[in-house]
Each structure stands twice: as C-alpha cells, then as structure tokens.
C-alpha cells in the first residue's frame, strides 16, 4: 500500500497514516482493502457533483449567484449571449467534458 508521495503528503501525515494502517494489520485486516474502500467512498461523493452539472445548468446558476449585484438588463444580456452562442454548442456537455477547442470554436464562430 502506498501512502503518498513527498511533498504531496508530509512526513507527519505519512507517519500517522502508517500508524493507522499498521493497526489494521495488527487486527488481522488487510490495509489494501481499507484503502480501496476509502477511494471508492471518495469517488462516490465526488461523482454526483460532476454528473449533474452540464454547461447550461452551471451557467444559469453562475449568472444567478455571481451577477446578482448587477442590473436585470445586464443579466438578461449575458443570458441572451449564452443562449445564442454557448448553449447550442456545448450546453448539454458535462463541465469536465468541455475542452479548450470547444471554447475556441465558439469564439471563432
């Protein structure tokens, strides 16, 4: 089982993690199984956040949250541009699927 790479994980953190894994071995448990379970739990927590956000939903939320101090006219102008240029091209893509070339295609259109 790998604990991590220095300097990504500090010496003190590595020592603590080693102690935890050593205790598992002393109790007759497999530390590799524990690490795999922790990784699966982390991925399960992260995955729903990724899969539920497409560009259109994110940009609507962004306009509502970030531009709340701007005038209604300005927000409408931004939404209009998103509707005309961005959403038809990449609105249904997940955020992690959007590549620089997609943005470049929109800018060059």
C-alpha atoms as an extended CHARMM CRD file, in Angstrom:
* protein
*
       109  EXT
         1         1  UNK       CA              0.0000000000        0.0000000000        0.0000000000  PROA      1               0.0000000000
         2         2  UNK       CA              1.3480000000        3.3950000000       -0.9840000000  PROA      2               0.0000000000
         3         3  UNK       CA              0.7440000000        6.1860000000        1.4830000000  PROA      3               0.0000000000
         4         4  UNK       CA              1.6290000000        9.0410000000       -0.8450000000  PROA      4               0.0000000000
         5         5  UNK       CA              4.4500000000       10.9880000000       -2.4050000000  PROA      5               0.0000000000
         6         6  UNK       CA              6.5130000000       13.6320000000       -0.7120000000  PROA      6               0.0000000000
         7         7  UNK       CA              5.8710000000       16.6140000000       -0.6920000000  PROA      7               0.0000000000
         8         8  UNK       CA              2.2080000000       15.9260000000       -1.5450000000  PROA      8               0.0000000000
         9         9  UNK       CA              1.9120000000       14.2610000000        1.8430000000  PROA      9               0.0000000000
        10        10  UNK       CA              4.0660000000       15.4910000000        4.6800000000  PROA      10              0.0000000000
        11        11  UNK       CA              6.2600000000       13.3290000000        6.8640000000  PROA      11              0.0000000000
        12        12  UNK       CA              3.9930000000       13.7090000000        9.9040000000  PROA      12              0.0000000000
        13        13  UNK       CA              0.8880000000       12.8200000000        7.8730000000  PROA      13              0.0000000000
        14        14  UNK       CA              2.6600000000        9.8000000000        6.3840000000  PROA      14              0.0000000000
        15        15  UNK       CA              3.6780000000        8.6660000000        9.8600000000  PROA      15              0.0000000000
        16        16  UNK       CA              0.0850000000        8.9820000000       11.1130000000  PROA      16              0.0000000000
        17        17  UNK       CA             -1.2720000000        7.1110000000        8.0960000000  PROA      17              0.0000000000
        18        18  UNK       CA              1.3490000000        4.3740000000        8.5810000000  PROA      18              0.0000000000
        19        19  UNK       CA              0.2750000000        4.0140000000       12.1990000000  PROA      19              0.0000000000
        20        20  UNK       CA             -3.3900000000        3.6400000000       11.1610000000  PROA      20              0.0000000000
        21        21  UNK       CA             -2.5580000000        1.0190000000        8.5470000000  PROA      21              0.0000000000
        22        22  UNK       CA             -0.2630000000       -0.8300000000       10.9580000000  PROA      22              0.0000000000
        23        23  UNK       CA             -3.1320000000       -1.0690000000       13.4580000000  PROA      23              0.0000000000
        24        24  UNK       CA             -5.2850000000       -2.6760000000       10.7630000000  PROA      24              0.0000000000
        25        25  UNK       CA             -2.6120000000       -5.3190000000       10.1740000000  PROA      25              0.0000000000
        26        26  UNK       CA             -2.3730000000       -6.0000000000       13.9050000000  PROA      26              0.0000000000
        27        27  UNK       CA             -6.1450000000       -6.5880000000       13.9730000000  PROA      27              0.0000000000
        28        28  UNK       CA             -5.8460000000       -9.0150000000       11.0700000000  PROA      28              0.0000000000
        29        29  UNK       CA             -7.3660000000       -6.6970000000        8.4780000000  PROA      29              0.0000000000
        30        30  UNK       CA             -5.9750000000       -6.0040000000        5.0210000000  PROA      30              0.0000000000
        31        31  UNK       CA             -4.9060000000       -2.3510000000        4.6510000000  PROA      31              0.0000000000
        32        32  UNK       CA             -5.2410000000       -2.5620000000        0.8480000000  PROA      32              0.0000000000
        33        33  UNK       CA             -8.9520000000       -3.3100000000        1.2490000000  PROA      33              0.0000000000
        34        34  UNK       CA             -9.3450000000       -0.3250000000        3.5800000000  PROA      34              0.0000000000
        35        35  UNK       CA             -7.5660000000        1.9970000000        1.1290000000  PROA      35              0.0000000000
        36        36  UNK       CA             -9.7240000000        0.7270000000       -1.7510000000  PROA      36              0.0000000000
        37        37  UNK       CA            -12.8980000000        1.3360000000        0.2780000000  PROA      37              0.0000000000
        38        38  UNK       CA            -11.7880000000        4.8730000000        1.1290000000  PROA      38              0.0000000000
        39        39  UNK       CA            -11.0620000000        5.5660000000       -2.5400000000  PROA      39              0.0000000000
        40        40  UNK       CA            -14.4970000000        4.2540000000       -3.5940000000  PROA      40              0.0000000000
        41        41  UNK       CA            -16.2290000000        6.3950000000       -0.9450000000  PROA      41              0.0000000000
        42        42  UNK       CA            -14.3630000000        9.4770000000       -2.1300000000  PROA      42              0.0000000000
        43        43  UNK       CA            -15.2420000000        8.8120000000       -5.7680000000  PROA      43              0.0000000000
        44        44  UNK       CA            -18.9020000000        8.2360000000       -4.8320000000  PROA      44              0.0000000000
        45        45  UNK       CA            -19.0140000000       11.6170000000       -3.0690000000  PROA      45              0.0000000000
        46        46  UNK       CA            -17.3550000000       13.4310000000       -5.9740000000  PROA      46              0.0000000000
        47        47  UNK       CA            -19.1190000000       11.7190000000       -8.8870000000  PROA      47              0.0000000000
        48        48  UNK       CA            -22.6920000000       13.0090000000       -8.3400000000  PROA      48              0.0000000000
        49        49  UNK       CA            -21.4300000000       16.5790000000       -8.3070000000  PROA      49              0.0000000000
        50        50  UNK       CA            -19.7690000000       16.0860000000      -11.6690000000  PROA      50              0.0000000000
        51        51  UNK       CA            -22.5010000000       14.1670000000      -13.4380000000  PROA      51              0.0000000000
        52        52  UNK       CA            -25.3440000000       16.5330000000      -12.5430000000  PROA      52              0.0000000000
        53        53  UNK       CA            -23.7500000000       19.6730000000      -13.9080000000  PROA      53              0.0000000000
        54        54  UNK       CA            -23.8820000000       20.4410000000      -17.5830000000  PROA      54              0.0000000000
        55        55  UNK       CA            -22.7170000000       23.7550000000      -19.0080000000  PROA      55              0.0000000000
        56        56  UNK       CA            -26.2190000000       25.2060000000      -19.3020000000  PROA      56              0.0000000000
        57        57  UNK       CA            -27.2490000000       24.3960000000      -15.7100000000  PROA      57              0.0000000000
        58        58  UNK       CA            -23.9350000000       25.6410000000      -14.3510000000  PROA      58              0.0000000000
        59        59  UNK       CA            -24.0350000000       28.8790000000      -16.3350000000  PROA      59              0.0000000000
        60        60  UNK       CA            -27.5970000000       29.6290000000      -15.2060000000  PROA      60              0.0000000000
        61        61  UNK       CA            -26.5430000000       29.1050000000      -11.5980000000  PROA      61              0.0000000000
        62        62  UNK       CA            -23.4210000000       31.2050000000      -12.1800000000  PROA      62              0.0000000000
        63        63  UNK       CA            -25.4660000000       34.1140000000      -13.5530000000  PROA      63              0.0000000000
        64        64  UNK       CA            -27.8890000000       33.9180000000      -10.6230000000  PROA      64              0.0000000000
        65        65  UNK       CA            -25.1470000000       33.7730000000       -7.9840000000  PROA      65              0.0000000000
        66        66  UNK       CA            -22.2970000000       35.8420000000       -9.4010000000  PROA      66              0.0000000000
        67        67  UNK       CA            -24.2530000000       38.5270000000      -11.2010000000  PROA      67              0.0000000000
        68        68  UNK       CA            -26.8620000000       39.0900000000       -8.5040000000  PROA      68              0.0000000000
        69        69  UNK       CA            -25.4720000000       42.5710000000       -7.8260000000  PROA      69              0.0000000000
        70        70  UNK       CA            -25.7230000000       43.5920000000      -11.4910000000  PROA      70              0.0000000000
        71        71  UNK       CA            -28.7730000000       45.0940000000      -13.1510000000  PROA      71              0.0000000000
        72        72  UNK       CA            -31.5020000000       42.9010000000      -14.5770000000  PROA      72              0.0000000000
        73        73  UNK       CA            -30.6830000000       44.2310000000      -18.0450000000  PROA      73              0.0000000000
        74        74  UNK       CA            -27.0590000000       43.1480000000      -17.7620000000  PROA      74              0.0000000000
        75        75  UNK       CA            -28.0420000000       39.6710000000      -16.5510000000  PROA      75              0.0000000000
        76        76  UNK       CA            -30.5150000000       39.3800000000      -19.4430000000  PROA      76              0.0000000000
        77        77  UNK       CA            -27.7860000000       40.3910000000      -21.8960000000  PROA      77              0.0000000000
        78        78  UNK       CA            -25.4240000000       37.7160000000      -20.5660000000  PROA      78              0.0000000000
        79        79  UNK       CA            -28.1550000000       35.0650000000      -20.6550000000  PROA      79              0.0000000000
        80        80  UNK       CA            -29.0360000000       36.0690000000      -24.2110000000  PROA      80              0.0000000000
        81        81  UNK       CA            -25.4350000000       35.6010000000      -25.3380000000  PROA      81              0.0000000000
        82        82  UNK       CA            -25.2400000000       32.2510000000      -23.5920000000  PROA      82              0.0000000000
        83        83  UNK       CA            -28.4820000000       31.1560000000      -25.2870000000  PROA      83              0.0000000000
        84        84  UNK       CA            -27.3260000000       32.2530000000      -28.7500000000  PROA      84              0.0000000000
        85        85  UNK       CA            -23.7010000000       31.1670000000      -28.7500000000  PROA      85              0.0000000000
        86        86  UNK       CA            -22.7330000000       28.8650000000      -25.9040000000  PROA      86              0.0000000000
        87        87  UNK       CA            -25.6710000000       26.5910000000      -25.1050000000  PROA      87              0.0000000000
        88        88  UNK       CA            -26.3140000000       25.4190000000      -28.6820000000  PROA      88              0.0000000000
        89        89  UNK       CA            -22.6690000000       24.3730000000      -28.9890000000  PROA      89              0.0000000000
        90        90  UNK       CA            -21.8430000000       22.9310000000      -25.5520000000  PROA      90              0.0000000000
        91        91  UNK       CA            -24.8610000000       23.4660000000      -23.2970000000  PROA      91              0.0000000000
        92        92  UNK       CA            -25.5400000000       19.7530000000      -22.8720000000  PROA      92              0.0000000000
        93        93  UNK       CA            -21.9100000000       18.7850000000      -22.1960000000  PROA      93              0.0000000000
        94        94  UNK       CA            -20.7730000000       17.9250000000      -18.6840000000  PROA      94              0.0000000000
        95        95  UNK       CA            -18.3660000000       20.5050000000      -17.2930000000  PROA      95              0.0000000000
        96        96  UNK       CA            -15.4650000000       18.0730000000      -17.2540000000  PROA      96              0.0000000000
        97        97  UNK       CA            -16.0450000000       17.2570000000      -20.9470000000  PROA      97              0.0000000000
        98        98  UNK       CA            -15.5290000000       20.8310000000      -22.1830000000  PROA      98              0.0000000000
        99        99  UNK       CA            -12.1360000000       21.2750000000      -23.8020000000  PROA      99              0.0000000000
       100       100  UNK       CA            -10.3390000000       24.4530000000      -24.8980000000  PROA      100             0.0000000000
       101       101  UNK       CA            -11.1020000000       23.6230000000      -28.5350000000  PROA      101             0.0000000000
       102       102  UNK       CA            -14.8490000000       23.8190000000      -27.7780000000  PROA      102             0.0000000000
       103       103  UNK       CA            -14.4560000000       27.3210000000      -26.3750000000  PROA      103             0.0000000000
       104       104  UNK       CA            -12.2380000000       28.3270000000      -29.2950000000  PROA      104             0.0000000000
       105       105  UNK       CA            -14.8700000000       27.1270000000      -31.7810000000  PROA      105             0.0000000000
       106       106  UNK       CA            -17.4790000000       29.3250000000      -30.0760000000  PROA      106             0.0000000000
       107       107  UNK       CA            -15.1790000000       32.3490000000      -30.1180000000  PROA      107             0.0000000000
       108       108  UNK       CA            -14.3060000000       31.8810000000      -33.7850000000  PROA      108             0.0000000000
       109       109  UNK       CA            -17.9240000000       31.3850000000      -34.9250000000  PROA      109             0.0000000000
